[in-house]
Amino acid sequence: MALQSYTDATMIESADRICKRMGITGQRAEMTAEALILAEAMRAKREGQRVLKPALPPLIVTGRNLAHEVRHLKGMARAYRDLPMRPGELSSVATERQPDHHEASIR
């Protein structure tokens, strides 16, 4: 995943907790958590905030065959579109950050 260096275990745990708190379960919880992680990783990348300890792959497992993978990715896209949080809300609990190499070289 291109955003792996912007995703850490804290972010993953936070996304899972949010789903549990909202009563989202099963496959919908998995897709919503993945969408939350994706949104937060994209925000972190825009802001140049790499994590100190990136999460180990695989962050997203899509399926056993093409049909399953397509269903999963469509579900994740719907979950992303319908996210219950604004960008950056998940980051308040994801604390281990460091600047991008480019950002650090500017300072």
C-alpha positions as CSV (number, residue, x, y, z in Angstrom):
1,M,0.0,0.0,0.0
2,A,1.4,3.4,-1.0
3,L,0.2,4.9,2.2
4,Q,1.7,2.3,4.5
5,S,4.3,4.8,5.9
6,Y,1.3,7.0,7.0
7,T,-0.6,4.1,8.8
8,D,0.3,2.7,12.2
9,A,-1.2,0.3,14.7
10,T,-2.7,3.1,16.7
11,M,-4.7,4.3,13.7
12,I,-5.9,0.7,13.0
13,E,-7.0,0.2,16.6
14,S,-8.7,3.6,16.7
15,A,-10.7,2.8,13.5
16,D,-11.8,-0.5,15.1
17,R,-12.8,1.2,18.3
18,I,-14.9,3.8,16.4
19,C,-16.7,1.0,14.6
20,K,-17.5,-0.8,17.9
21,R,-18.6,2.5,19.5
22,M,-21.0,3.1,16.6
23,G,-22.4,-0.4,16.8
24,I,-21.0,-1.3,13.3
25,T,-20.3,-5.0,13.1
26,G,-19.2,-7.8,10.7
27,Q,-18.1,-7.1,7.2
28,R,-19.5,-3.5,7.3
29,A,-17.2,-2.8,10.3
30,E,-14.2,-4.1,8.4
31,M,-15.0,-2.0,5.4
32,T,-15.7,1.1,7.5
33,A,-12.5,0.7,9.5
34,E,-10.5,0.3,6.3
35,A,-12.2,3.5,4.9
36,L,-11.3,5.4,8.1
37,I,-7.7,4.2,7.9
38,L,-7.5,5.2,4.3
39,A,-8.9,8.6,4.9
40,E,-6.6,9.2,7.8
41,A,-3.5,8.0,5.9
42,M,-4.4,10.3,3.0
43,R,-4.7,13.2,5.5
44,A,-1.4,12.3,7.1
45,K,0.3,12.2,3.7
46,R,-1.2,15.6,2.7
47,E,0.1,17.1,6.0
48,G,3.5,15.3,5.6
49,Q,3.1,13.2,8.8
50,R,4.7,9.8,8.4
51,V,4.3,7.4,11.3
52,L,7.3,6.2,13.3
53,K,6.3,2.6,13.2
54,P,4.3,1.8,10.0
55,A,1.7,-1.0,10.2
56,L,2.8,-4.3,8.7
57,P,1.1,-5.4,5.5
58,P,-1.4,-6.5,4.6
59,L,-3.5,-3.5,5.7
60,I,-6.3,-4.4,3.4
61,V,-7.1,-7.9,2.3
62,T,-9.6,-7.8,-0.6
63,G,-10.4,-11.5,-1.3
64,R,-9.8,-14.8,-2.8
65,N,-10.9,-14.0,-6.4
66,L,-11.7,-11.1,-8.6
67,A,-15.5,-11.1,-8.0
68,H,-14.9,-11.1,-4.2
69,E,-12.2,-8.4,-4.5
70,V,-14.6,-6.2,-6.6
71,R,-17.4,-6.6,-4.1
72,H,-15.0,-5.7,-1.2
73,L,-13.6,-2.7,-2.9
74,K,-17.1,-1.4,-3.9
75,G,-18.2,-1.9,-0.2
76,M,-15.1,0.0,1.0
77,A,-15.8,2.8,-1.5
78,R,-19.4,3.1,-0.1
79,A,-18.1,3.1,3.4
80,Y,-15.5,5.8,2.5
81,R,-18.2,8.0,1.0
82,D,-20.4,7.5,4.0
83,L,-17.7,8.0,6.7
84,P,-19.2,9.2,10.0
85,M,-16.1,11.3,10.8
86,R,-14.4,14.4,9.3
87,P,-10.8,14.2,8.1
88,G,-8.4,14.5,11.0
89,E,-10.8,13.3,13.7
90,L,-9.1,9.9,13.8
91,S,-5.7,11.6,14.1
92,S,-6.4,12.9,17.5
93,V,-5.8,9.4,18.8
94,A,-2.9,8.4,16.5
95,T,0.1,10.0,18.1
96,E,3.3,8.5,16.8
97,R,4.1,10.8,13.9
98,Q,7.2,12.2,12.3
99,P,7.6,14.7,9.4
100,D,8.1,13.6,5.8
101,H,11.7,13.5,4.7
102,H,10.9,16.4,2.4
103,E,9.3,18.4,5.2
104,A,12.2,17.6,7.6
105,S,14.7,18.8,5.0
106,I,13.0,22.2,4.6
107,R,13.2,23.0,8.3
